[in-house]
Amino acid sequence: MLSSFNTWIMLALGLFVLVCGPTLYLFSLGVESLGVYLDTYFSRSLFSGAASGDSWPQSWTVFYWSVWFAWAPVSALFLG
């Protein structure tokens, strides 16, 4: 019951921000962010660090990625 109440409050708050807030700015920021994401998707996802000598991609294993992907929905619901 508390979860349902929280969901309705979140939807009402989101609608309030959409109606009374900077709606045009929010939509333009969302479109711009999507464009940047699509534009840099391959360069960021295929970064290996070989040219710059960065060892971060080699130390960030597939296990870490799978943990982040598994917990992403839970984290998003908690933060939302």
N, CA, C and O atoms as a printed pandas DataFrame, in Angstrom:
     atom_number atom_name residue_name chain_id  residue_number  x_coord  y_coord  z_coord
0              1         N          MET        A               1    0.821   -1.180    0.000
1              2        CA          MET        A               1    0.000    0.000    0.000
2              3         C          MET        A               1    0.877    1.261    0.000
3              4         O          MET        A               1    0.580    2.238   -0.687
4              5         N          LEU        A               2    1.956    1.217    0.781
5              6        CA          LEU        A               2    2.878    2.342    0.819
6              7         C          LEU        A               2    3.585    2.526   -0.530
7              8         O          LEU        A               2    3.830    3.653   -0.961
8              9         N          SER        A               3    3.902    1.429   -1.178
9             10        CA          SER        A               3    4.544    1.494   -2.490
10            11         C          SER        A               3    3.617    2.120   -3.530
11            12         O          SER        A               3    4.058    2.930   -4.346
12            13         N          SER        A               4    2.349    1.754   -3.507
13            14        CA          SER        A               4    1.384    2.347   -4.438
14            15         C          SER        A               4    1.227    3.840   -4.179
15            16         O          SER        A               4    1.168    4.636   -5.116
16            17         N          PHE        A               5    1.161    4.214   -2.914
17            18        CA          PHE        A               5    1.064    5.626   -2.557
18            19         C          PHE        A               5    2.296    6.397   -3.035
19            20         O          PHE        A               5    2.183    7.508   -3.552
20            21         N          ASN        A               6    3.456    5.798   -2.856
21            22        CA          ASN        A               6    4.706    6.415   -3.298
22            23         C          ASN        A               6    4.726    6.577   -4.814
23            24         O          ASN        A               6    5.201    7.592   -5.323
24            25         N          THR        A               7    4.217    5.595   -5.531
25            26        CA          THR        A               7    4.161    5.679   -6.990
26            27         C          THR        A               7    3.275    6.832   -7.436
27            28         O          THR        A               7    3.641    7.573   -8.348
28            29         N          TRP        A               8    2.117    6.993   -6.809
29            30        CA          TRP        A               8    1.217    8.086   -7.177
30            31         C          TRP        A               8    1.823    9.451   -6.848
31            32         O          TRP        A               8    1.650   10.410   -7.601
32            33         N          ILE        A               9    2.525    9.532   -5.737
33            34        CA          ILE        A               9    3.192   10.792   -5.391
34            35         C          ILE        A               9    4.286   11.106   -6.414
35            36         O          ILE        A               9    4.437   12.254   -6.832
36            37         N          MET        A              10    5.050   10.083   -6.816
37            38        CA          MET        A              10    6.106   10.295   -7.802
38            39         C          MET        A              10    5.516   10.759   -9.131
39            40         O          MET        A              10    6.051   11.675   -9.757
40            41         N          LEU        A              11    4.419   10.137   -9.569
41            42        CA          LEU        A              11    3.787   10.548  -10.823
42            43         C          LEU        A              11    3.239   11.972  -10.726
43            44         O          LEU        A              11    3.360   12.751  -11.672
44            45         N          ALA        A              12    2.640   12.312   -9.592
45            46        CA          ALA        A              12    2.121   13.669   -9.409
46            47         C          ALA        A              12    3.253   14.692   -9.391
47            48         O          ALA        A              12    3.118   15.773   -9.965
48            49         N          LEU        A              13    4.355   14.366   -8.745
49            50        CA          LEU        A              13    5.501   15.270   -8.718
50            51         C          LEU        A              13    6.104   15.429  -10.107
51            52         O          LEU        A              13    6.468   16.537  -10.501
52            53         N          GLY        A              14    6.210   14.342  -10.844
53            54        CA          GLY        A              14    6.714   14.423  -12.212
54            55         C          GLY        A              14    5.820   15.258  -13.105
55            56         O          GLY        A              14    6.310   16.042  -13.918
56            57         N          LEU        A              15    4.520   15.099  -12.962
57            58        CA          LEU        A              15    3.575   15.902  -13.739
58            59         C          LEU        A              15    3.653   17.371  -13.342
59            60         O          LEU        A              15    3.575   18.252  -14.199
60            61         N          PHE        A              16    3.805   17.637  -12.058
61            62        CA          PHE        A              16    3.950   19.018  -11.594
62            63         C          PHE        A              16    5.192   19.676  -12.185
63            64         O          PHE        A              16    5.132   20.814  -12.652
64            65         N          VAL        A              17    6.316   18.962  -12.164
65            66        CA          VAL        A              17    7.556   19.507  -12.729
66            67         C          VAL        A              17    7.408   19.704  -14.230
67            68         O          VAL        A              17    7.906   20.687  -14.777
68            69         N          LEU        A              18    6.736   18.787  -14.893
69            70        CA          LEU        A              18    6.536   18.912  -16.338
70            71         C          LEU        A              18    5.661   20.110  -16.679
71            72         O          LEU        A              18    5.921   20.800  -17.665
72            73         N          VAL        A              19    4.632   20.367  -15.886
73            74        CA          VAL        A              19    3.708   21.470  -16.172
74            75         C          VAL        A              19    4.261   22.813  -15.691
75            76         O          VAL        A              19    4.202   23.805  -16.417
76            77         N          CYS        A              20    4.793   22.845  -14.482
77            78        CA          CYS        A              20    5.213   24.116  -13.880
78            79         C          CYS        A              20    6.706   24.401  -14.021
79            80         O          CYS        A              20    7.142   25.527  -13.781
80            81         N          GLY        A              21    7.479   23.417  -14.398
81            82        CA          GLY        A              21    8.923   23.598  -14.484
82            83         C          GLY        A              21    9.373   24.025  -15.875
83            84         O          GLY        A              21    8.558   24.391  -16.723
84            85         N          PRO        A              22   10.662   23.973  -16.092
85            86        CA          PRO        A              22   11.220   24.363  -17.390
86            87         C          PRO        A              22   11.052   23.231  -18.421
87            88         O          PRO        A              22   12.011   22.527  -18.739
88            89         N          THR        A              23    9.844   23.068  -18.928
89            90        CA          THR        A              23    9.504   21.938  -19.788
90            91         C          THR        A              23   10.342   21.921  -21.058
91            92         O          THR        A              23   10.869   20.875  -21.439
92            93         N          LEU        A              24   10.468   23.057  -21.711
93            94        CA          LEU        A              24   11.232   23.121  -22.953
94            95         C          LEU        A              24   12.691   22.750  -22.714
95            96         O          LEU        A              24   13.294   22.035  -23.514
96            97         N          TYR        A              25   13.253   23.235  -21.616
97            98        CA          TYR        A              25   14.631   22.904  -21.279
98            99         C          TYR        A              25   14.781   21.405  -21.011
99           100         O          TYR        A              25   15.749   20.793  -21.463
100          101         N          LEU        A              26   13.845   20.814  -20.288
101          102        CA          LEU        A              26   13.919   19.388  -19.987
102          103         C          LEU        A              26   13.864   18.538  -21.248
103          104         O          LEU        A              26   14.633   17.589  -21.400
104          105         N          PHE        A              27   12.950   18.883  -22.153
105          106        CA          PHE        A              27   12.845   18.114  -23.398
106          107         C          PHE        A              27   14.057   18.316  -24.300
107          108         O          PHE        A              27   14.546   17.362  -24.905
108          109         N          SER        A              28   14.547   19.557  -24.395
109          110        CA          SER        A              28   15.718   19.796  -25.243
110          111         C          SER        A              28   16.963   19.133  -24.664
111          112         O          SER        A              28   17.806   18.639  -25.412
112          113         N          LEU        A              29   17.084   19.119  -23.336
113          114        CA          LEU        A              29   18.207   18.429  -22.701
114          115         C          LEU        A              29   18.125   16.924  -22.942
115          116         O          LEU        A              29   19.145   16.279  -23.186
116          117         N          GLY        A              30   16.922   16.364  -22.876
117          118        CA          GLY        A              30   16.754   14.938  -23.140
118          119         C          GLY        A              30   17.098   14.566  -24.565
119          120         O          GLY        A              30   17.749   13.548  -24.800
120          121         N          VAL        A              31   16.666   15.384  -25.531
121          122        CA          VAL        A              31   16.972   15.112  -26.934
122          123         C          VAL        A              31   18.464   15.258  -27.192
123          124         O          VAL        A              31   19.056   14.443  -27.899
124          125         N          GLU        A              32   19.078   16.299  -26.620
125          126        CA          GLU        A              32   20.516   16.500  -26.803
126          127         C          GLU        A              32   21.318   15.361  -26.178
127          128         O          GLU        A              32   22.294   14.892  -26.763
128          129         N          SER        A              33   20.907   14.917  -24.993
129          130        CA          SER        A              33   21.614   13.818  -24.329
130          131         C          SER        A              33   21.500   12.525  -25.120
131          132         O          SER        A              33   22.465   11.766  -25.219
132          133         N          LEU        A              34   20.325   12.271  -25.684
133          134        CA          LEU        A              34   20.158   11.085  -26.520
134          135         C          LEU        A              34   21.054   11.166  -27.748
135          136         O          LEU        A              34   21.652   10.166  -28.145
136          137         N          GLY        A              35   21.153   12.347  -28.356
137          138        CA          GLY        A              35   22.023   12.528  -29.514
138          139         C          GLY        A              35   23.481   12.300  -29.183
139          140         O          GLY        A              35   24.194   11.654  -29.951
140          141         N          VAL        A              36   23.943   12.818  -28.053
141          142        CA          VAL        A              36   25.332   12.617  -27.634
142          143         C          VAL        A              36   25.586   11.139  -27.353
143          144         O          VAL        A              36   26.636   10.604  -27.710
144          145         N          TYR        A              37   24.623   10.487  -26.713
145          146        CA          TYR        A              37   24.755    9.056  -26.427
146          147         C          TYR        A              37   24.886    8.243  -27.713
147          148         O          TYR        A              37   25.763    7.387  -27.824
148          149         N          LEU        A              38   24.013    8.512  -28.682
149          150        CA          LEU        A              38   24.066    7.775  -29.937
150          151         C          LEU        A              38   25.315    8.123  -30.747
151          152         O          LEU        A              38   25.861    7.267  -31.443
152          153         N          ASP        A              39   25.765    9.368  -30.659
153          154        CA          ASP        A              39   26.933    9.797  -31.415
154          155         C          ASP        A              39   28.223    9.179  -30.882
155          156         O          ASP        A              39   29.108    8.835  -31.667
156          157         N          THR        A              40   28.344    9.035  -29.584
157          158        CA          THR        A              40   29.588    8.537  -28.987
158          159         C          THR        A              40   29.490    7.104  -28.500
159          160         O          THR        A              40   30.363    6.642  -27.765
160          161         N          TYR        A              41   28.441    6.390  -28.896
161          162        CA          TYR        A              41   28.232    5.036  -28.392
162          163         C          TYR        A              41   29.406    4.113  -28.722
163          164         O          TYR        A              41   29.964    3.466  -27.836
164          165         N          PHE        A              42   29.776    4.058  -30.005
165          166        CA          PHE        A              42   30.826    3.120  -30.402
166          167         C          PHE        A              42   32.196    3.537  -29.887
167          168         O          PHE        A              42   32.976    2.682  -29.464
168          169         N          SER        A              43   32.507    4.826  -29.911
169          170        CA          SER        A              43   33.826    5.249  -29.432
170          171         C          SER        A              43   33.986    5.004  -27.933
171          172         O          SER        A              43   35.082    4.683  -27.473
172          173         N          ARG        A              44   32.924    5.149  -27.181
173          174        CA          ARG        A              44   33.019    4.896  -25.739
174          175         C          ARG        A              44   32.945    3.415  -25.397
175          176         O          ARG        A              44   33.592    2.962  -24.452
176          177         N          SER        A              45   32.168    2.664  -26.152
177          178        CA          SER        A              45   32.026    1.247  -25.816
178          179         C          SER        A              45   33.199    0.411  -26.313
179          180         O          SER        A              45   33.434   -0.681  -25.796
180          181         N          LEU        A              46   33.938    0.899  -27.303
181          182        CA          LEU        A              46   35.081    0.153  -27.828
182          183         C          LEU        A              46   36.410    0.685  -27.312
183          184         O          LEU        A              46   37.463    0.311  -27.830
184          185         N          PHE        A              47   36.385    1.538  -26.316
185          186        CA          PHE        A              47   37.614    2.102  -25.751
186          187         C          PHE        A              47   38.415    1.004  -25.068
187          188         O          PHE        A              47   37.917    0.321  -24.174
188          189         N          SER        A              48   39.664    0.842  -25.499
189          190        CA          SER        A              48   40.507   -0.184  -24.890
190          191         C          SER        A              48   41.675    0.397  -24.117
191          192         O          SER        A              48   42.321   -0.322  -23.354
192          193         N          GLY        A              49   41.962    1.674  -24.292
193          194        CA          GLY        A              49   43.050    2.304  -23.571
194          195         C          GLY        A              49   44.428    1.969  -24.096
195          196         O          GLY        A              49   45.421    2.327  -23.462
196          197         N          ALA        A              50   44.528    1.296  -25.231
197          198        CA          ALA        A              50   45.827    0.876  -25.755
198          199         C          ALA        A              50   46.671    2.067  -26.205
199          200         O          ALA        A              50   47.880    2.082  -25.971
200          201         N          ALA        A              51   46.065    3.053  -26.839
201          202        CA          ALA        A              51   46.825    4.185  -27.354
202          203         C          ALA        A              51   47.312    5.097  -26.237
203          204         O          ALA        A              51   48.403    5.659  -26.339
204          205         N          SER        A              52   46.543    5.254  -25.194
205          206        CA          SER        A              52   46.928    6.172  -24.111
206          207         C          SER        A              52   47.635    5.468  -22.953
207          208         O          SER        A              52   48.117    6.124  -22.030
208          209         N          GLY        A              53   47.698    4.151  -22.997
209          210        CA          GLY        A              53   48.338    3.406  -21.916
210          211         C          GLY        A              53   47.488    3.309  -20.664
211          212         O          GLY        A              53   47.998    3.029  -19.580
212          213         N          ASP        A              54   46.211    3.538  -20.812
213          214        CA          ASP        A              54   45.290    3.477  -19.676
214          215         C          ASP        A              54   44.960    2.020  -19.372
215          216         O          ASP        A              54   44.548    1.276  -20.262
216          217         N          SER        A              55   45.139    1.615  -18.130
217          218        CA          SER        A              55   44.895    0.210  -17.770
218          219         C          SER        A              55   43.487   -0.022  -17.231
219          220         O          SER        A              55   43.149   -1.150  -16.873
220          221         N          TRP        A              56   42.665    1.011  -17.167
221          222        CA          TRP        A              56   41.330    0.852  -16.602
222          223         C          TRP        A              56   40.479   -0.180  -17.345
223          224         O          TRP        A              56   39.847   -1.001  -16.680
224          225         N          PRO        A              57   40.419   -0.192  -18.691
225          226        CA          PRO        A              57   39.568   -1.191  -19.351
226          227         C          PRO        A              57   40.010   -2.633  -19.090
227          228         O          PRO        A              57   39.176   -3.538  -19.065
228          229         N          GLN        A              58   41.294   -2.850  -18.900
229          230        CA          GLN        A              58   41.760   -4.211  -18.630
230          231         C          GLN        A              58   41.421   -4.640  -17.203
231          232         O          GLN        A              58   41.210   -5.828  -16.956
232          233         N          SER        A              59   41.365   -3.711  -16.274
233          234        CA          SER        A              59   41.066   -4.084  -14.896
234          235         C          SER        A              59   39.565   -4.149  -14.618
235          236         O          SER        A              59   39.151   -4.719  -13.609
236          237         N          TRP        A              60   38.758   -3.581  -15.486
237          238        CA          TRP        A              60   37.303   -3.579  -15.316
238          239         C          TRP        A              60   36.773   -4.817  -16.039
239          240         O          TRP        A              60   36.522   -4.770  -17.243
240          241         N          THR        A              61   36.608   -5.889  -15.335
241          242        CA          THR        A              61   36.283   -7.165  -15.957
242          243         C          THR        A              61   34.805   -7.279  -16.304
243          244         O          THR        A              61   33.996   -6.430  -15.931
244          245         N          VAL        A              62   34.472   -8.337  -17.017
245          246        CA          VAL        A              62   33.086   -8.600  -17.401
246          247         C          VAL        A              62   32.231   -8.856  -16.171
247          248         O          VAL        A              62   31.031   -8.578  -16.180
248          249         N          PHE        A              63   32.836   -9.382  -15.114
249          250        CA          PHE        A              63   32.088   -9.608  -13.882
250          251         C          PHE        A              63   31.520   -8.304  -13.333
251          252         O          PHE        A              63   30.361   -8.257  -12.922
252          253         N          TYR        A              64   32.330   -7.240  -13.325
253          254        CA          TYR        A              64   31.839   -5.953  -12.847
254          255         C          TYR        A              64   30.697   -5.437  -13.709
255          256         O          TYR        A              64   29.714   -4.896  -13.202
256          257         N          TRP        A              65   30.838   -5.611  -15.014
257          258        CA          TRP        A              65   29.765   -5.175  -15.913
258          259         C          TRP        A              65   28.474   -5.931  -15.632
259          260         O          TRP        A              65   27.399   -5.335  -15.584
260          261         N          SER        A              66   28.578   -7.225  -15.450
261          262        CA          SER        A              66   27.369   -8.013  -15.215
262          263         C          SER        A              66   26.710   -7.648  -13.889
263          264         O          SER        A              66   25.484   -7.647  -13.786
264          265         N          VAL        A              67   27.509   -7.342  -12.880
265          266        CA          VAL        A              67   26.940   -6.922  -11.598
266          267         C          VAL        A              67   26.206   -5.595  -11.758
267          268         O          VAL        A              67   25.106   -5.430  -11.229
268          269         N          TRP        A              68   26.798   -4.656  -12.476
269          270        CA          TRP        A              68   26.141   -3.361  -12.687
270          271         C          TRP        A              68   24.850   -3.519  -13.486
271          272         O          TRP        A              68   23.840   -2.895  -13.163
272          273         N          PHE        A              69   24.878   -4.350  -14.526
273          274        CA          PHE        A              69   23.669   -4.546  -15.325
274          275         C          PHE        A              69   22.588   -5.265  -14.526
275          276         O          PHE        A              69   21.401   -4.991  -14.705
276          277         N          ALA        A              70   22.981   -6.169  -13.657
277          278        CA          ALA        A              70   21.993   -6.889  -12.858
278          279         C          ALA        A              70   21.347   -5.975  -11.814
279          280         O          ALA        A              70   20.155   -6.101  -11.534
280          281         N          TRP        A              71   22.118   -5.068  -11.243
281          282        CA          TRP        A              71   21.596   -4.200  -10.197
282          283         C          TRP        A              71   21.055   -2.873  -10.716
283          284         O          TRP        A              71   20.528   -2.087   -9.929
284          285         N          ALA        A              72   21.166   -2.600  -12.000
285          286        CA          ALA        A              72   20.693   -1.323  -12.551
286          287         C          ALA        A              72   19.203   -1.099  -12.326
287          288         O          ALA        A              72   18.832   -0.005  -11.900
288          289         N          PRO        A              73   18.323   -2.070  -12.586
289          290        CA          PRO        A              73   16.902   -1.813  -12.332
290          291         C          PRO        A              73   16.585   -1.581  -10.864
291          292         O          PRO        A              73   15.749   -0.739  -10.535
292          293         N          VAL        A              74   17.238   -2.314   -9.987
293          294        CA          VAL        A              74   17.019   -2.142   -8.554
294          295         C          VAL        A              74   17.492   -0.761   -8.113
295          296         O          VAL        A              74   16.802   -0.078   -7.356
296          297         N          SER        A              75   18.656   -0.353   -8.580
297          298        CA          SER        A              75   19.183    0.964   -8.225
298          299         C          SER        A              75   18.289    2.068   -8.778
299          300         O          SER        A              75   18.037    3.059   -8.093
300          301         N          ALA        A              76   17.812    1.911   -9.991
301          302        CA          ALA        A              76   16.951    2.927  -10.596
302          303         C          ALA        A              76   15.636    3.054   -9.828
303          304         O          ALA        A              76   15.149    4.164   -9.614
304          305         N          LEU        A              77   15.068    1.938   -9.418
305          306        CA          LEU        A              77   13.829    2.003   -8.648
306          307         C          LEU        A              77   14.058    2.630   -7.276
307          308         O          LEU        A              77   13.222    3.388   -6.784
308          309         N          PHE        A              78   15.186    2.309   -6.670
309          310        CA          PHE        A              78   15.491    2.875   -5.358
310          311         C          PHE        A              78   15.714    4.372   -5.460
311          312         O          PHE        A              78   15.175    5.135   -4.658
312          313         N          LEU        A              79   16.501    4.801   -6.433
313          314        CA          LEU        A              79   16.789    6.230   -6.582
314          315         C          LEU        A              79   15.586    7.001   -7.092
315          316         O          LEU        A              79   15.399    8.168   -6.749
316          317         N          GLY        A              80   14.759    6.343   -7.923
317          318        CA          GLY        A              80   13.557    7.015   -8.437
318          319         C          GLY        A              80   12.537    7.188   -7.362
319          320         O          GLY        A              80   11.462    7.733   -7.612
